[in-house]
Every structure is written in C-alpha cells, then in structure tokens.
Amino acid sequence: MLTKRYMQSVKNLPAIMSKIVTGTAPDQFTVNHLKSLGFASSTDRAIIPLLKDLGFLTEDGTPTPRYHEYRNPSRSRQVLGEALRQAYTDVFHVNAKPSEKDRDAIEGVFRSKNNAAGRVPEFQAMTFFALLKLADLDHESRNGQHLKQDDEVEEDIVRDTAPLQVPHTDVLQLRYNIEIHLPATKDIEVYNAIFKSIKEHLID
C-alpha cells in the first residue's frame, strides 16, 4: 500500500499532530475543526485526507480508535509508527528504517507506484519524512522481541508448573500463583491473543 495523500507545506504538521494529543477529540474532524485549532491556511486542509489514509479518521471524518489511542502521549509515537507502516508499506521496501539518504529512492517509489509527475513525488516524500520525525518505528520490532521473550518465560512457567512426583507426605505442599499483566491498549486483538495463549498453555 502507498497513500497518494500529501501536503504541499508541512510547516504546521507537527503542531497539528500535537493538537490532536492535547485537544479534545471532535465528533468529526472537519475544516472548521482545523480552523478552531488555529490552522486556517488552505495548505493545512490536506491533513484531513491524510489522516484518513493513516487510519485516524473514517471517510466522514469521525475519529477512529487509532485517533484516540494516539491521544495517549506515552503511545503517540508508536501509534503513528504503526500507521506509517500500513499507509506507506511500499516505502519500507526501500529501507525498513528510512532516512534522508533514501529520499531519492523514496521519491522514485512515489513516482512509479502512484504514477505521479512534476513535484508531486517530492511533496509526497516530504510529507512522509515529516511524519517519520514524529513516529517510533522501533516499537514494533521491540514488541516482537518482548513477545518472544514472554513466550519463552511462559514456556518455562508451563514446564515449572508440571505435576511434581512427591512422596505422599504432609510435610511438603507446593502451590504456584501466576500473575498476568495485560498491556494498556485498545486493540482487542492483543487481548484475544493473550487469552488464547492462556487457554492453550495453562487451562487445556
């Protein structure tokens, strides 16, 4: 996937994204709402279709769960990183961690994939890099590493809680208490995966 949306000026983009975090979520994110945040320039309006392609807004401008999750300051950069990986999938084929040295190649991706001409690929790449500065791309890989480590710990717990062959005596009695700390997320699939794992490894 590769969004065609772009902004001709990204001067106010960081400030707009910051307002999403600090302000209240509107019923619909419209041009009037953007103006109420202090961004009346016509060039700023391009943020609205861009937010739709990033999964922050529905087609009618209603904030999505991703929009609300982004409003959590401790999660904002990670949420945007996840959104970029989805909206700019083809860009990450150039480099999993794009940098300025990849700009020409990335402009080429926009030019070929979107059949863009003139300065459009330049604006598309400029918009991508402006968003990239506000995002955390490492979070997903770190999460993957943590999940792997958690799986290993869980396997150890399963092995350790296997029935012990203890002689019949009242001297030794063992009981294991297992605590599961759920992550703070609005993504229901995360909880479904956790409870499924619990059922498979600890209950069945």
C-alpha positions as CSV (number, residue, x, y, z in Angstrom):
1,M,0.0,0.0,0.0
2,L,1.1,3.6,-0.7
3,T,-1.0,6.6,0.1
4,K,-1.3,9.3,-2.6
5,R,-2.1,11.9,0.0
6,Y,0.4,14.7,0.7
7,M,0.8,18.2,2.0
8,Q,2.4,21.0,0.0
9,S,3.6,22.5,3.2
10,V,4.5,20.6,6.3
11,K,5.4,23.6,8.4
12,N,2.3,23.2,10.6
13,L,2.1,19.4,10.5
14,P,3.9,18.7,13.9
15,A,1.7,21.4,15.6
16,I,-1.5,19.9,14.2
17,M,-0.5,16.4,15.4
18,S,0.4,17.9,18.8
19,K,-3.1,19.5,19.0
20,I,-4.7,16.1,18.4
21,V,-3.0,14.9,21.5
22,T,-3.6,17.9,23.7
23,G,-7.1,18.9,22.5
24,T,-10.4,17.1,22.8
25,A,-11.4,14.7,20.0
26,P,-14.2,16.2,17.8
27,D,-17.3,14.3,16.7
28,Q,-15.9,14.9,13.2
29,F,-12.6,16.3,12.2
30,T,-13.6,18.9,9.6
31,V,-12.1,22.0,8.1
32,N,-13.9,24.1,10.7
33,H,-12.4,22.0,13.5
34,L,-9.0,22.5,12.0
35,K,-9.6,26.2,12.0
36,S,-10.7,26.1,15.6
37,L,-7.3,24.6,16.4
38,G,-5.7,27.6,14.9
39,F,-4.9,26.3,11.4
40,A,-6.8,28.3,8.9
41,S,-4.4,28.0,5.9
42,S,-5.7,26.2,2.9
43,T,-2.5,24.2,2.7
44,D,-3.2,22.7,6.2
45,R,-6.5,21.2,5.0
46,A,-4.6,18.4,3.2
47,I,-4.0,16.9,6.7
48,I,-7.6,15.7,6.8
49,P,-7.5,13.2,3.8
50,L,-4.0,12.2,5.0
51,L,-5.4,11.3,8.5
52,K,-8.0,9.2,6.8
53,D,-5.3,7.2,4.9
54,L,-3.4,6.9,8.2
55,G,-6.4,5.3,9.8
56,F,-7.0,8.2,12.2
57,L,-10.3,9.2,10.7
58,T,-13.2,7.4,8.9
59,E,-14.3,8.6,5.5
60,D,-16.8,11.0,7.1
61,G,-14.1,12.4,9.4
62,T,-15.1,10.5,12.6
63,P,-12.1,9.8,14.8
64,T,-11.2,6.1,14.9
65,P,-9.8,4.1,17.8
66,R,-6.3,4.8,16.4
67,Y,-7.0,8.5,16.7
68,H,-8.0,8.1,20.4
69,E,-5.0,5.9,21.1
70,Y,-2.7,8.5,19.5
71,R,-4.0,11.0,22.1
72,N,-2.2,9.0,24.8
73,P,1.2,10.9,24.9
74,S,3.0,7.7,26.0
75,R,1.8,5.9,22.9
76,S,1.6,8.6,20.3
77,R,4.9,8.0,18.5
78,Q,4.4,4.2,18.5
79,V,0.8,4.6,17.1
80,L,2.0,6.8,14.3
81,G,4.8,4.4,13.5
82,E,2.3,1.6,13.1
83,A,0.1,3.8,10.9
84,L,3.1,4.7,8.7
85,R,4.0,1.1,8.2
86,Q,0.4,0.5,6.9
87,A,-0.1,3.6,4.8
88,Y,3.4,3.6,3.3
89,T,4.1,-0.1,3.0
90,D,5.9,0.2,-0.3
91,V,8.3,2.9,1.1
92,F,9.5,0.4,3.7
93,H,10.5,-2.0,0.9
94,V,13.3,0.5,0.2
95,N,14.5,0.5,3.7
96,A,13.0,-0.8,6.9
97,K,14.3,2.3,8.7
98,P,14.2,5.0,6.0
99,S,16.5,8.0,6.4
100,E,17.3,11.1,4.4
101,K,19.8,9.2,2.3
102,D,16.8,7.2,0.9
103,R,14.9,10.3,-0.1
104,D,15.7,10.0,-3.9
105,A,14.7,6.3,-3.9
106,I,11.5,7.0,-2.0
107,E,10.6,9.8,-4.4
108,G,11.1,7.2,-7.1
109,V,8.7,4.8,-5.4
110,F,6.0,7.5,-5.3
111,R,6.7,8.4,-8.9
112,S,6.3,4.8,-10.1
113,K,3.7,3.3,-7.8
114,N,1.4,6.4,-7.8
115,N,2.2,7.3,-11.4
116,A,2.9,10.8,-10.0
117,A,4.6,13.5,-12.0
118,G,6.0,17.0,-11.5
119,R,6.6,18.0,-7.9
120,V,4.0,15.6,-6.5
121,P,6.5,12.8,-5.6
122,E,8.7,15.5,-3.9
123,F,5.7,16.6,-1.8
124,Q,4.7,13.0,-1.0
125,A,8.2,12.2,0.2
126,M,8.4,15.5,2.1
127,T,5.1,14.6,3.9
128,F,6.3,11.1,4.7
129,F,9.6,12.3,6.2
130,A,7.7,15.0,8.3
131,L,5.5,12.3,9.7
132,L,8.5,10.0,10.2
133,K,10.1,12.5,12.5
134,L,7.1,12.2,14.8
135,A,7.0,8.4,14.8
136,D,8.7,5.5,16.5
137,L,9.4,2.7,14.1
138,D,11.5,0.7,16.5
139,H,8.5,-0.1,18.8
140,E,7.2,-2.9,16.6
141,S,10.5,-4.7,16.5
142,R,11.0,-4.2,20.2
143,N,7.5,-5.5,20.8
144,G,8.3,-8.6,18.7
145,Q,11.4,-9.2,20.8
146,H,9.5,-8.8,24.0
147,L,6.8,-11.1,22.9
148,K,9.4,-13.8,22.0
149,Q,10.9,-13.4,25.5
150,D,7.5,-13.6,27.1
151,D,6.7,-16.7,25.2
152,E,10.0,-18.3,26.4
153,V,9.1,-17.3,30.0
154,E,5.6,-18.7,29.6
155,E,7.0,-22.0,28.4
156,D,9.3,-22.1,31.4
157,I,6.2,-21.4,33.6
158,V,4.3,-24.3,32.0
159,R,7.3,-26.6,32.5
160,D,7.8,-25.5,36.1
161,T,4.1,-26.0,37.0
162,A,4.0,-29.5,35.7
163,P,2.9,-32.0,38.4
164,L,5.8,-33.0,40.7
165,Q,6.4,-36.5,41.7
166,V,6.4,-36.0,45.5
167,P,6.1,-38.8,48.0
168,H,2.8,-38.9,49.9
169,T,3.5,-36.8,52.9
170,D,2.1,-33.8,54.7
171,V,5.5,-32.2,55.0
172,L,5.8,-30.6,51.6
173,Q,2.9,-28.8,49.7
174,L,3.6,-26.6,46.7
175,R,1.3,-24.1,45.0
176,Y,2.1,-21.7,42.1
177,N,0.4,-18.4,41.6
178,I,0.7,-17.0,38.1
179,E,0.2,-13.2,37.5
180,I,-0.6,-12.0,34.0
181,H,-0.1,-8.3,33.4
182,L,-2.2,-7.1,30.5
183,P,-0.8,-4.2,28.3
184,A,-2.7,-0.9,28.1
185,T,-4.2,-1.0,24.6
186,K,-7.5,-0.5,22.8
187,D,-6.6,-3.2,20.3
188,I,-8.9,-6.1,21.2
189,E,-6.8,-8.5,19.1
190,V,-4.0,-8.1,21.6
191,Y,-6.2,-9.3,24.4
192,N,-7.7,-12.1,22.3
193,A,-4.2,-13.4,21.5
194,I,-3.2,-13.3,25.2
195,F,-6.3,-15.2,26.4
196,K,-6.0,-17.7,23.6
197,S,-2.4,-18.4,24.7
198,I,-3.5,-18.7,28.4
199,K,-6.2,-21.2,27.3
200,E,-3.8,-23.3,25.2
201,H,-0.9,-23.4,27.7
202,L,-2.4,-23.1,31.2
203,I,-6.0,-24.3,31.0
204,D,-6.3,-27.0,28.4
